[in-house]
Amino acid sequence: MPQSKSSAASATPKRPRISKKSALKTVRPRKKAKAVLVDVIEDDIKESSSGWSEEKPVESSVIFKHKQPEEKSLSRDELDKQKKFYAELAAQMKKDDPADKTEGEKKPRCRVGLYRRLVIKFVLLVLVIAGVTAYFSFSKLTVSLSLKGESLNNNLLFKVSSASSTPAATDEVYGSSAISSDLDPREAISGSVQTLEVKVSETYPATGETFLGDEVSGQVRIINNYSKDQPLVATTRLLSKDNKLFRIKEAVNVPAGGEVVVDIYADKPTADMAIGPADFTIPGLWAGLQDKIYARSDKEFFFTKKVQKHVNASDLELATKDINRRLLEQAKGEANSTLGSDWLYQVDGSPSVDIEAKIGDKKDSFTATATGRIIAVSFDKEQAGVLAKAKLDLTIPSDKELAEFDPTRISYSFENYDAVSGSATIKAIFNGTMILKQDSSLIDSRQLVNLTSDQIASYLRDRPEVKEFSLDFSPTFIKRAPSLADRIKIEIRKN
C-alpha cells in the first residue's frame, strides 16, 4: 500500500507552488507600465556545483514555457531545489522590475515631448492659415475722394404775366410781335405785375464857373465909445496895425456908446490878407476920435477865388439820369410800403423830366422834376430756382453730376415789359459746380492693389481731379491695400 502511494505520487508529481504574494507582485501591472506576461518553463535544469543554473530573459517580459515533467518520482531534495529556484527567480524578477518600469516610463515621456512639438507646429500652421484667410477675407480699403469741382454758368429768361392778362392759347404777344408759344424762349412762371405812378423833385448844383478874381472876405465890429453917433459911408477904410488896408462894403451909422457888425473886403486881395482877429483904426476920422471909434475882428478873414456859377450841358444830362434813378427809388419805397418787398422794378418808357434851367444860366443850383410810370414785378423764386437747376442739369455731361447749386445766389434783372400782353421778361443768371459721378472710373482700384498707404497717397496727389482724400484701412493696423481689387472701394464725396 505504501508503495502504491509512492508510485502514484511519482507518476503524477505535484506542480511546484508559487507564493501568492510573489505572483501578484510579478504579474500585476503598475501605473503607466506595460503588463508583463509570465509563463514558467521548466527546461534543461542542470545541476551544477552551486545548485541550479538559470537562464535570464532577454526582453523586459520574461516568458517561461512549462513543460510537463516526465513520469518520474522526485525526492524531497529535488523539491526543495525547485522551491529554491522559483524563490530566486521571483526575487530576481522583483529586483529587475524597477529598471523595467523606469525604462517604460522614459519611453512615454519621449513620446509626449514629440507629440507636444507636433501639436505646437500644427497650431502655428493653423494660425498662419487663419491669418492668410482673414487677410484675404476681411481686409478692406475705402478711399474717400473730394474732387475739384468745375464751374458751370448759364442763364434763363422767365415770363411773368399779370393776373388780368389772358393771352391766346396758340399765340402769345412778345414785345410788339405775336409769336408761337413753341418759339418763345421764356419759361413761364407764376407771379404778379403792378403799375405805379410816381413823381419826384430834386435840386442839383451848377458846376459851370467863370473866374472873377481873388477875394478876401470877413466881418468886423465898428465900436463907438464917443458921445455922438458916427455915420460911415461904404468903402470906409480900416487899417490894421501892420498897415493892411480893408474897406467896409455898406454904409452904417454907429450909435454913441454902441457897435455895428459890417462885412469887409480888400482892395488888393492876396493870401497874406487873410489875417486873424485884430483891431483896426479908421484913418478917415479926426485923429482925436480914432481911439474912441475903431473896428475889431473876432474871426479870421478868408481868401477865396471869386467865381460866377452857371449851368453847363453836363449838369442837365446828369440831372436827367439822376432824376430817373430817384424816380425808381421813390417807386420802390412806395411799393415796399404797399406791396411788400422782393419786387423788381423798371421805368416804363421815358419819364417826363422838367428842369428849371437851361445851358448858360448864371445859377448856383437848379431844380429838376420827373413824373413817370414804374412797373413792379414779383414772381415765385422757388419755382425759378427749380427751372434754373434743370437748365444746368441739361448742360452737364453724362459722366458728371451737379455737386453744388445755391438758388439764393441767382441774379435776377428786369429785361422788358410788354403793355399789350401785360407780361414782363426776367433774366436769371446762375452758376453751379459739377463733379464726376460716383460710378465714374476716375480711379482704377486695380492700380492700388498691394500698395502701402504712402504709395497710395503719392498716387492720388498726382491726380489733378483730386482735391482731398482719406484712406480707411480695415483692420486699422494694416496699412497696405488688399491683394484683391474687389476689396478696394472708391467713394466720391459731394462737398
C-alpha positions in Angstrom: 0.0 0.0 0.0 2.7 2.4 0.8 4.4 1.6 -2.4 1.4 2.2 -4.5 1.1 5.6 -2.8 4.6 6.4 -3.7 4.1 5.0 -7.2 1.2 7.3 -7.7 3.0 10.2 -6.3 5.9 9.6 -8.7 3.5 9.0 -11.6 1.8 12.4 -11.1 4.2 14.7 -9.5 2.8 17.8 -7.9 3.4 21.2 -9.7 5.6 23.5 -7.6 3.5 26.2 -5.9 4.5 29.8 -6.2 3.6 32.0 -3.4 0.5 34.1 -4.0 2.3 37.2 -2.8 5.2 36.7 -5.2 2.9 36.0 -8.2 0.9 39.1 -7.6 4.0 41.3 -7.4 5.3 39.8 -10.6 2.3 39.9 -12.8 0.3 42.9 -11.6 0.9 46.0 -13.9 1.7 49.2 -12.3 0.6 52.6 -13.2 2.0 53.8 -16.5 3.7 50.5 -17.1 3.0 47.7 -19.6 1.6 44.4 -18.4 4.1 41.6 -18.1 3.1 38.1 -19.2 4.9 35.4 -17.3 4.9 31.8 -18.2 7.1 29.5 -16.3 9.1 27.0 -18.3 11.0 24.1 -16.8 13.7 23.5 -19.4 17.0 21.8 -19.2 17.5 22.2 -15.5 21.1 21.3 -14.9 22.8 20.7 -11.7 26.0 22.5 -11.0 28.3 23.0 -8.2 26.3 25.9 -7.0 22.9 24.3 -7.3 20.7 25.4 -10.2 21.7 27.1 -13.4 19.4 30.0 -14.6 18.7 31.4 -18.0 17.7 35.1 -17.7 15.2 36.6 -20.1 16.5 38.9 -22.8 13.5 41.2 -23.1 11.6 43.0 -20.4 8.8 40.4 -20.4 10.1 37.1 -19.3 8.4 34.0 -20.9 8.7 30.6 -19.5 7.3 27.6 -21.2 6.0 25.0 -18.8 6.8 21.6 -19.9 5.1 18.6 -18.4 7.6 16.7 -16.4 8.3 13.2 -17.3 6.7 10.5 -15.5 9.3 10.0 -12.6 9.3 10.5 -8.9 11.0 13.3 -7.2 12.7 13.3 -3.9 12.3 15.8 -1.2 15.7 17.3 -2.0 14.7 17.9 -5.6 11.5 19.6 -4.5 13.4 21.8 -2.2 15.8 22.7 -5.0 12.7 23.6 -7.2 11.4 25.8 -4.5 14.7 27.5 -4.1 14.9 28.0 -7.8 11.5 29.6 -8.1 12.2 31.7 -5.0 15.4 33.0 -6.6 13.6 33.5 -9.8 10.8 35.6 -8.1 13.5 37.6 -6.3 15.3 38.2 -9.5 12.1 39.3 -11.2 11.3 41.6 -8.3 14.8 43.0 -8.5 14.6 43.7 -12.3 11.1 45.2 -12.1 12.1 48.9 -11.2 14.5 49.0 -14.0 11.9 47.8 -16.4 9.4 50.3 -15.0 11.9 53.2 -15.4 12.6 52.3 -18.9 8.9 52.0 -19.6 8.3 55.4 -18.1 11.1 57.1 -20.0 9.7 55.9 -23.3 6.3 57.6 -22.8 8.0 60.8 -21.8 9.9 60.9 -25.0 6.7 60.3 -27.0 4.8 63.1 -25.1 7.5 65.6 -26.0 7.3 64.6 -29.6 3.6 64.9 -29.6 3.8 68.3 -27.9 6.1 69.6 -30.7 3.8 68.2 -33.3 0.8 69.9 -31.7 2.6 73.3 -31.5 3.6 73.0 -35.1 0.1 72.2 -36.1 -1.3 75.1 -34.1 1.1 77.5 -35.7 0.3 76.2 -39.1 -3.4 76.7 -38.4 -2.8 80.2 -37.2 -0.8 81.1 -40.3 -3.6 79.7 -42.5 -6.2 81.5 -40.5 -4.3 84.8 -40.8 -3.9 84.4 -44.5 -7.6 83.5 -44.8 -8.6 86.5 -42.7 -6.4 88.9 -44.7 -8.0 87.9 -47.9 -11.5 87.6 -46.4 -11.7 90.6 -44.1 -9.0 93.1 -45.2 -10.6 96.1 -46.9 -9.7 99.6 -48.0 -12.1 102.5 -48.6 -10.7 105.6 -50.4 -12.9 108.7 -50.0 -12.2 111.4 -52.5 -13.2 115.1 -52.6 -12.9 116.2 -56.2 -12.1 119.6 -57.6 -15.4 121.0 -59.0 -15.8 122.5 -62.4 -17.7 125.8 -62.5 -20.8 125.9 -64.7 -22.5 129.2 -65.7 -25.8 129.7 -67.5 -28.8 132.0 -67.8 -32.6 131.7 -68.3 -35.4 134.0 -69.4 -38.7 133.9 -67.4 -42.1 135.3 -68.4 -44.3 136.8 -65.7 -47.8 137.8 -66.6 -50.3 139.9 -64.7 -53.4 138.1 -63.4 -55.7 140.1 -65.7 -53.9 139.3 -68.9 -55.2 136.3 -70.8 -53.1 135.6 -74.0 -54.4 133.3 -76.7 -53.8 129.6 -76.4 -51.9 129.3 -79.6 -50.1 132.7 -79.8 -48.6 135.0 -77.3 -47.5 138.6 -77.7 -43.8 139.1 -77.0 -42.7 142.7 -77.5 -44.6 144.1 -80.4 -45.0 140.9 -82.4 -47.1 137.8 -82.0 -45.1 134.6 -81.9 -45.9 131.0 -81.3 -45.5 129.7 -77.7 -43.3 126.9 -79.1 -40.8 129.6 -80.3 -41.0 131.6 -77.1 -37.6 131.2 -75.3 -39.0 132.3 -72.0 -40.1 129.9 -69.2 -43.5 130.9 -67.8 -43.6 131.2 -64.0 -46.3 132.4 -61.7 -46.1 136.0 -60.4 -47.6 139.4 -60.4 -47.1 142.6 -62.4 -48.1 146.0 -60.9 -48.0 149.6 -62.3 -47.2 152.6 -60.2 -47.4 156.4 -61.0 -44.5 158.3 -59.3 -43.3 161.9 -59.1 -40.1 163.2 -57.6 -38.2 166.5 -57.5 -34.5 167.2 -56.7 -32.1 170.2 -56.6 -28.8 169.9 -58.4 -25.8 172.3 -58.2 -24.5 174.2 -61.3 -20.9 173.2 -62.0 -20.0 175.8 -64.6 -17.6 178.6 -63.3 -16.4 182.0 -64.6 -13.3 183.3 -62.7 -13.8 186.8 -61.5 -10.7 187.3 -59.4 -9.5 186.8 -55.8 -11.4 187.9 -52.8 -10.8 188.4 -49.1 -13.9 188.4 -47.0 -14.8 188.6 -43.3 -16.6 190.7 -40.7 -15.7 193.4 -38.2 -17.5 195.2 -35.3 -17.4 199.1 -35.5 -17.3 200.3 -31.9 -18.3 203.9 -30.9 -17.2 205.0 -27.5 -17.9 208.7 -28.3 -20.9 210.7 -27.1 -22.3 211.2 -30.6 -23.4 208.8 -33.4 -20.9 208.2 -36.1 -22.1 207.6 -39.7 -19.7 205.8 -42.0 -20.0 205.5 -45.8 -19.4 202.4 -47.9 -15.7 201.8 -48.8 -14.6 203.4 -45.5 -11.0 202.3 -44.9 -9.9 200.1 -42.0 -6.2 199.9 -41.3 -4.6 197.1 -39.2 -1.5 197.6 -37.0 0.7 196.0 -39.7 -0.7 198.5 -42.3 -3.0 196.1 -44.2 -5.9 198.0 -45.7 -9.5 196.8 -45.8 -12.8 198.5 -46.6 -16.4 198.1 -45.4 -19.0 197.0 -48.0 -22.0 199.0 -46.8 -22.7 202.4 -45.2 -23.5 202.2 -41.5 -24.4 204.6 -38.6 -22.7 203.6 -35.4 -24.7 204.9 -32.4 -23.0 206.6 -29.5 -21.8 204.0 -27.0 -22.8 201.2 -29.3 -21.4 199.0 -32.1 -22.4 197.6 -35.6 -21.3 194.5 -37.5 -20.3 195.0 -41.1 -18.7 193.0 -44.0 -15.2 193.9 -45.3 -13.1 193.4 -48.4 -9.6 194.1 -49.6 -8.6 196.3 -52.5 -5.7 194.0 -53.3 -6.8 190.5 -52.2 -3.9 188.2 -51.7 -3.4 185.2 -49.5 -1.5 187.1 -46.8 -4.5 189.4 -46.3 -6.4 186.5 -44.6 -5.4 187.7 -41.1 -6.7 186.5 -37.8 -8.6 188.5 -35.1 -7.2 192.1 -34.8 -8.0 195.8 -34.1 -8.3 198.4 -36.9 -8.2 202.2 -36.9 -10.4 204.3 -39.2 -7.9 206.6 -41.0 -10.8 208.8 -42.4 -11.8 210.1 -38.9 -10.3 213.0 -37.0 -7.2 211.8 -35.1 -8.8 212.8 -31.8 -11.6 210.3 -32.4 -9.7 207.3 -33.7 -9.1 206.0 -30.2 -12.8 206.3 -29.4 -14.2 205.0 -32.7 -12.5 201.9 -34.1 -13.1 198.4 -35.6 -12.3 194.9 -34.2 -12.5 191.4 -35.9 -13.3 188.4 -33.8 -12.7 185.7 -36.5 -10.1 185.0 -39.2 -10.6 186.6 -42.7 -10.9 184.2 -45.7 -9.0 184.3 -49.0 -11.0 182.9 -51.9 -11.1 182.9 -55.7 -14.2 184.8 -56.8 -16.1 182.9 -59.5 -19.5 183.1 -61.1 -21.5 179.8 -61.3 -23.5 178.9 -64.4 -25.3 175.8 -65.8 -23.5 173.5 -68.2 -24.9 170.9 -70.6 -23.4 168.2 -68.5 -25.3 169.4 -65.5 -28.6 168.9 -67.3 -27.6 165.5 -68.6 -26.5 164.3 -65.2 -29.7 165.7 -63.6 -31.9 163.8 -66.1 -30.2 160.5 -65.3 -30.3 161.0 -61.6 -33.9 162.1 -61.5 -34.8 158.8 -63.3 -32.9 156.8 -60.7 -34.5 158.7 -57.9 -37.9 158.1 -59.6 -37.2 154.4 -59.4 -36.1 154.6 -55.8 -39.2 156.6 -54.9 -41.3 153.8 -56.6 -39.5 151.1 -54.6 -40.1 153.0 -51.4 -43.8 153.4 -52.1 -44.2 149.8 -53.3 -42.5 148.3 -50.3 -45.0 150.1 -48.0 -48.0 148.9 -50.1 -47.0 145.7 -52.0 -44.2 144.3 -49.8 -40.5 143.6 -50.5 -38.9 141.2 -53.0 -40.0 143.1 -56.2 -38.2 144.1 -59.4 -38.8 147.5 -60.8 -38.4 149.2 -64.2 -39.4 152.6 -65.5 -42.0 152.2 -68.2 -40.8 154.2 -71.3 -39.2 157.6 -70.7 -40.5 159.6 -67.7 -41.4 163.3 -68.1 -38.5 165.4 -66.7 -38.8 169.2 -66.1 -35.6 171.1 -65.4 -35.9 174.7 -64.3 -32.7 175.9 -66.0 -31.0 176.0 -69.4 -27.5 175.9 -70.5 -25.5 179.1 -69.6 -27.9 180.3 -66.8 -25.9 182.0 -64.0 -27.1 180.0 -61.1 -25.5 178.2 -58.3 -28.2 175.4 -58.4 -31.4 174.4 -60.2 -34.3 172.1 -59.6 -35.4 169.0 -61.7 -38.8 167.2 -61.5 -39.7 163.8 -63.0 -43.0 162.1 -63.4 -43.3 158.5 -64.8 -44.8 155.1 -64.5 -43.0 152.3 -62.8 -43.6 148.5 -63.5 -43.2 146.3 -60.4 -42.8 142.5 -60.9 -43.0 139.8 -58.3 -42.6 136.0 -59.0 -42.1 132.6 -57.4 -38.3 132.4 -56.8 -38.5 128.8 -55.6 -40.0 127.8 -59.0 -37.4 129.9 -60.7 -34.6 128.0 -58.8 -36.0 124.6 -59.9 -36.1 125.7 -63.5 -32.5 127.1 -63.3 -31.2 123.8 -61.8 -33.0 121.8 -64.5 -31.2 124.0 -67.1 -27.9 123.3 -65.5 -28.6 119.5 -65.4 -29.2 119.6 -69.2 -25.8 121.0 -69.9 -23.8 118.6 -67.7 -22.1 115.7 -69.5 -23.3 112.1 -68.8 -20.3 111.2 -66.7 -20.7 114.2 -64.3 -23.3 115.4 -61.9 -24.2 118.7 -60.3 -22.4 118.9 -56.9 -23.3 122.4 -55.8 -26.1 124.8 -56.7 -27.4 127.6 -54.5 -30.8 129.1 -55.7 -30.4 132.0 -53.4 -27.4 133.3 -55.4 -29.3 133.6 -58.6 -29.1 137.1 -60.0 -32.4 138.5 -61.5 -32.8 141.5 -63.7 -35.9 143.1 -65.2 -35.4 143.0 -69.0 -38.6 144.5 -70.5 -42.3 144.9 -70.2 -45.0 144.5 -72.8 -48.0 146.6 -72.1 -50.2 144.8 -74.7 -49.8 141.3 -73.2 -49.1 142.6 -69.7 -46.1 140.3 -69.4 -42.6 141.1 -68.1 -39.4 139.4 -69.0 -37.0 138.5 -66.2 -33.4 137.3 -66.9 -31.8 135.0 -64.4 -28.0 134.4 -64.3 -26.8 131.5 -62.2 -23.9 129.1 -61.8 -23.1 125.7 -60.2 -20.3 123.2 -59.7 -20.2 119.8 -61.3 -18.0 116.8 -60.4 -17.6 113.2 -61.7 -20.3 110.7 -60.7 -19.9 108.1 -58.0 -19.6 105.3 -60.5 -17.1 107.0 -62.8 -13.8 105.3 -63.4 -11.6 108.1 -62.2 -9.5 105.8 -60.0 -9.0 102.2 -61.0 -8.9 100.0 -57.9 -6.6 97.6 -59.6 -3.9 100.3 -59.6 -4.0 100.3 -55.8 -3.6 96.6 -55.1 -0.9 95.8 -52.5 0.3 99.4 -52.3 1.2 101.0 -48.9 -0.6 104.0 -47.6 2.3 106.3 -48.6 2.3 104.9 -52.1 -1.5 105.4 -52.4 -1.2 109.0 -51.1 1.5 109.8 -53.6 -0.6 108.3 -56.4 -3.7 110.3 -55.5 -1.8 113.6 -55.1 -0.6 113.3 -58.7 -4.2 113.2 -60.0 -5.3 116.7 -61.0 -9.0 116.0 -60.3 -8.5 115.1 -56.7 -8.8 117.9 -54.1 -8.7 115.9 -50.9 -8.7 112.2 -49.9 -8.8 109.9 -46.9 -7.8 106.2 -46.5 -9.8 103.9 -44.3 -8.0 100.6 -43.8 -9.8 97.6 -42.2 -8.4 96.2 -39.9 -6.8 99.5 -38.8 -3.4 98.0 -38.0 -3.0 97.0 -41.7 -1.5 99.9 -43.7 -1.4 98.1 -47.1 -4.1 97.7 -49.7 -5.7 94.3 -50.1 -4.4 91.9 -52.8 -7.9 91.7 -54.4 -9.2 94.7 -56.3 -12.8 94.0 -55.3 -11.8 94.6 -51.7 -10.9 98.2 -52.5 -13.9 100.7 -52.6 -13.7 104.2 -54.2 -16.1 106.8 -52.8 -16.6 110.3 -54.1 -17.8 112.9 -51.6 -20.1 115.7 -52.7 -18.7 118.8 -51.0 
